[in-house]
Amino acid sequence: LFQVAAHVRDAGWSPWSQPERTKVTDEAVQVLTIDKIGGTESSLAISWTVRPSDRNRVTSFRLHIEPVDRSSRAQTFNVDRATYQYRIDGLRPRTQYNVTVQAATDKELCGGTTVTMWTDAAPLTALAGAPRVIAEEATSVTIEWDSRNREAGGFIVEYRLEGGAWQQHPRRIPAHPSQTTYTATVDGLPTNNVVDLRVRVTSQQNEQSNPSPEVRARTKCSPPPSPPQGIRVDAPSTNDVRVSWSRPAKDTWMCDQMNVEISYRVGNEPEKILPVPGDQTEYTFPAEPNQRWVIKLRATNQVGSSRWSAEQSVTTRQGAPGSVRDLRVKALSPNEVHVQWLAPLVQRGTIVGYDISYRLKHRLACPEEEPRDVSRDFVTVYNHKDLDYTITGLLPYSLYEVRVRARTTELGPEETKEVSTEQQPPSSPPLNLELTYALERSLSFQWEPVDCSQRHGHIVNYEYEILGQDDWAKLERQIANTSDTRITIDGLTPFTKYVMRVRAYNSIGGGPNTENLDAMTAKASAPLPPQDLVVAQEGTDFFMVSWLPPYPPYGPHDAYKIRYQLLGTEKWTERQHGVKDEELQCPSDSPRFCFNATGLEPGNQYKVQVATRIEGGTYGPWSSVVIANTLQILPDAPRAIHLIDKTDHSLHIRWVPPTDPKGHITQYRVSIVSLDDPNDERRSFLVDHPTLTYLFENLKPETSYNVSIAAGSKRGFGREIWTRYSTDPFVIPIVVAAPVVTPDGASALDIQWGGVTDSQNRVKGYIIEIR
């Protein structure tokens, strides 16, 4: 580590420098860098560096220079330790050298550092002689020259048009060490023009020499090499064909003038050629619609012509075709129309389709009415391909206007027809059905016609239907037709609910019904007679009758009138009661009404009738007559029983009847039961009055019987009278005829006899006696 200070005379010492570190070493000294700091085509100026710490150890430097291609001998130079720059002379121009610098110390020559450097190129030498012209064309000139300059990297050809400035041809000619003769073609020159040419030499570093002496040439005329470019053929209208092209550049004319020829062919006609001045770039031919043109172009000058361009074709736009022929329009249904036609005779192109337009003119059911629900604008089907079309979605019974026109690229004139769609039944009911008045047996209604848009034909009549709704009118139904919008329906039932509906008919059929309209006839002034008048109960001094209200009711009922008459008399007894009076209530809940006639004599018959009154009206007719009876009092017991005769198996009795001034007794009940047999059941027999005797048979002998008798009327039997009788003892019957005896062998007899009559089966057997 060391520092340095400087001493100035009469001024003292300066401050110490920054501390520096060093060490004593035996390492080799390395040359850090070698740089080219100058040079010429025959010399190189170089510099080099080492580490600062190694400077004191270096004693000298050795330089070694050798061409990279080893084309010449290497050179070595030694310099002192203080030299760090050196110029090396005697080198070859434009040569690459390896330059090596080595440092030497007291002990050794250290390894060096090598870099590669180039010497500068030598100044270029211009061509001594002018180039030679070897070919002159319409737009180009070819020249030739000799050069043995090995330092040349290439050649630049310069040219000058007559009266113009010098220009360099963009394409350079490269130099080759083994080549001595070079050629170049300068193109893009105007035809029939004087051209001066010269050559410059270029180095590898793109340095240029002075130009060579000049040579003069002249371009020639030749046929144009190619046809005009940018050719476009179109048909701006149906009667024009336009050809346009780009005007060829003057350097392509191959002479000082150029024209254009147009070849065209129309359809199958022969080809024709039309010359056009060279300054023109467009030409328009008159044409007809739908013509096909084939066109090609070529360029021409005084010497000749170019080849033809590729053919281009164009077809003039098609014109408007004529009208379609034989347009026919026929209705298929209420919503469809079939349209048919033939193609136009004059087509002026290819028919690509047909436009079919249609619109509603008016509904035939109401031609004066402006449609509110649909538009009357035209609807168009574009570019239809066939010669017929079915239009759908139309309104029934309506007049339509149909137009058809053919289409090429333009539309032809319209052909127009009118057609009416077919009718269909109305699609909605008549409007505003209402009841105008109601009587007892008639109802009057009115309505408005079906809306025009829903008639679909002329309304020819209306069908109305009225249906009874109450139970008694379920079978009432009237259906009839009318051409008017009002109707009075007769023959109805008073005070009855009905529903009314109407629908409209055209010549095709009927539409839907209106909604049901409820209506009711007025009440009648008098009702029908009550129904099912019957006698419900009978007593000795009363009877009760029951009935149902009149059916149909004909109106609300507020009272009933009941009358009854004793048979055989002329006087009627009448009673009148309101429908809610207790006198007309039945004993149990029932739709029926009941009435008790009381305070009557027993055993009588009465004629009974009932009539009904409508609220605010009068009584209706009397019901049919029923016969009611007051019951008789039960008859008394017979006054006496007498025995007429008896046997062992019968009792014959008679009796004295009770007093019966009114003749109510109709029969007697005669009963008998055994008193000896507790299991015997009582037997009863009915005897019609006035018979007063009865014979009990098939009784048991020697048996006591209880005999009872009761008198009976229609109401029933009264009290009984009874007595006791006994049958006689049983008498054994006698075998009347003698038995018949027949021998039966030596010791037996066969005996045979006739049996006795024994209807009660009381005989148990027979005893045979023999002596």
C-alpha positions, 0 to 999 in steps of 0.5 A: 500500500503506498501514497504519493505527495508532491513538493512545490518549491517554496510552497510545501508538500501537496496532500497525499494521493489515494492509497494504492495497493500493489504486490510483488508477483511472478505472474505473466503480464497480459496484454489487455487490448489491441486497437486499430487507431489508423492505417492506409492501404499499406500500413496499420497503426495500433495501440495496446494496454496492460494492467497498471500494476504490470507496467513496472514489470514490463521490460519490452514488447514484441509485435507479430504481423501475419496475413490471415491467408498466409499469402506473404511472410510474417513480420516481427518488431520489438519495442521498449517498455514505454511504447504502447503505440506502433505503425506497421508499414509495408503491408498489402492493400485490402488484406486481413492480418493477425496482429499479436502483441507480447509483453516481456519481463526480466524473467520471460516473454509472456504469452501475447494477445492477437486481433485481426485487422484489415488494411485499407483498399487501394484507390480505384482505377477507372476504365481506360476505354469506352464500352462497346455497343453490341445490341440495340433494341426498341427499349434497351441497349446492351454494351460490353467492356474489358477490365482486369482490375482485381480490386474491383468489386463491381461495375455501374452503368450510367446512361443519358438520354438525348438532352437529359441528365446522367442516370445510373442503371439500378442493376449493378454488374458484379466483378469476378477475379477470373473474368475480364469481359463484362456485359450489361443491358440497360432497359426501360429506354424510350424507343427510337431515341439516342442514348449515351452510356459509360461505366464506373468501377466500384470497390468492395467498400462501394467506392466508385471510380471516375466514369469511363469514356462514353459510347452512343447508341440508338433504340429501335421500334418494335411491335408492342410486347403486350396488349393494353392492361386493365381491360374492363368490359361492362354494359352500363345500360341495356343499349350500351357496351363499354370497353375501357383500358389503361393507356400503356406507358410510353416505354411500352409503345416500342416506338414513338406512336401506338394505337389500339385495336378492338376485336368484338363478336356479338352473339353468333355474328362474325368477328369484327375489328375496330381501330382506336387512337392510342390516346383513347382509353374507352369506347362505347358500342351501341347494343341491344338488350340481352346481347352477349358481346365477346371482346379482346384488345391489342396494341399496334404501332408502325412496326406491328401488333402485340398479342390479343388480350384474353377474351372478356364477355359481357351481356347487356342487361335484360330489358323489361319483358312484355305482359304475361299472357292468358292470365286466369284467376279462379277461386279454390275456397273461401280463403284461396285463389289459384292464379295461372298465366303463360310467359310473355311472348317478348321476353328481352332477356331471361325470365327469372321469376314473376311478381304476383300482387294482390289486394282486397277491393271490398267485401262483397257482403258490404261493398260500400263499407271500408274494411276496419280490420284489414288493409287494402294495400297490395301484398306482393310475392316476389320472384315466383318461379312457376307459371301458377300460384295459389294465394292463401289467407284471403277473406271469404266472399271478397273481391280481390284484384290480382296483378302478375308481371314478369321479371328479368332484371327489370319488371314488365308491365302488369296484367290485372284480373279480379276474382271473388273468393267463395262464401263460407258460413258466418264466423260470428253470431248476430249482434245485440240479441235482446228481449223487446216485450213479454206476454203470457204466451209470447216473447218478442226479440230483436237483434242486429245483423252479423258484423260485415267482416264475419258474414262471409256471404249474403245473409239469407235468413236467421235461425232462432231456437227457444228452449224451456228451462223450468221443469214443466217446460223441459220439452218445450223447444221451437226452432224456426227461420226468419229473414227479419231481425225481429221475431215474436214467438207464440204458444209459450207457457205463462210464467216460464223461463226460456233461453233464446239464441239466434244464428245467421245463415248464408247460402253455404251454411249457418254460423255460431249461435249467440250466447243464450239470452234468458227470458220469461213469459208474463204470469197468466191472469188465472192458473190451471186447476190444482193437481192430484186432489185426493182424500187424505183422511176420513173421520166420523165428523170430518174429512181431509183432502190434499192436493198439489199446486197447478203445474205449470204454475202460470204465475205466483199463487196467493190463495186456494178456494175449497168447496164440498157438497153432500151427495144428493143435495144442491148446496156447496160449502166454500172455504177460501184461504191464503197459501200461507194460512195454517188451515192449508198446512199438511201435518208433515213437510210436503209440497202439498196443501191440505184442508180439513172439513169438520163438523160433518155428520158421520156416514155421509159422502161429499163431492170436493173441488179446489181452485187456485188464484194467481197473485193479482189475478183471478181463480182458475177452473175447479179441479176434478171432483173427488168423493170424501166420506165421513166414517160411520159409528161402529155397529153394536153387538148382535142382540142374541145367539141361538142354536139351531142344531148340533151333531158330534162334529157340527154346530148350527147357529143363528143370531139376532142383528143389532139395530141398524137404522141407516143400514151400515152393517155390511157383514158379520164376523163369526168365531169359534174356539175349543174350551177343552183344548188350550192349544186350539186356535180361534177360527173366524169366518165372515158372513155377509149381511143380511145372512144371520146363520152359520154352520161350524163343521169338523168339530170334535165330539163331546167338546165345549166351544166358545162361539162369538159374533160381531157386526161390521161396517165399512169402518170396522167391527163392533163389540162381540156377543158370545156363548158356549155350546158342546158337540154331541158324543161320537156315534160309532158307525155300523158295517152295513153289509155282511162280510164275505167268507172264503175258505183258505185251505183246510184250516183257514178262512179269508174274510172281506168286508166294506169299510164305514164312512169316516171323514174325521178318521175317528175309526181306529179298527175293526173287531172280527167275531167268530163262533 
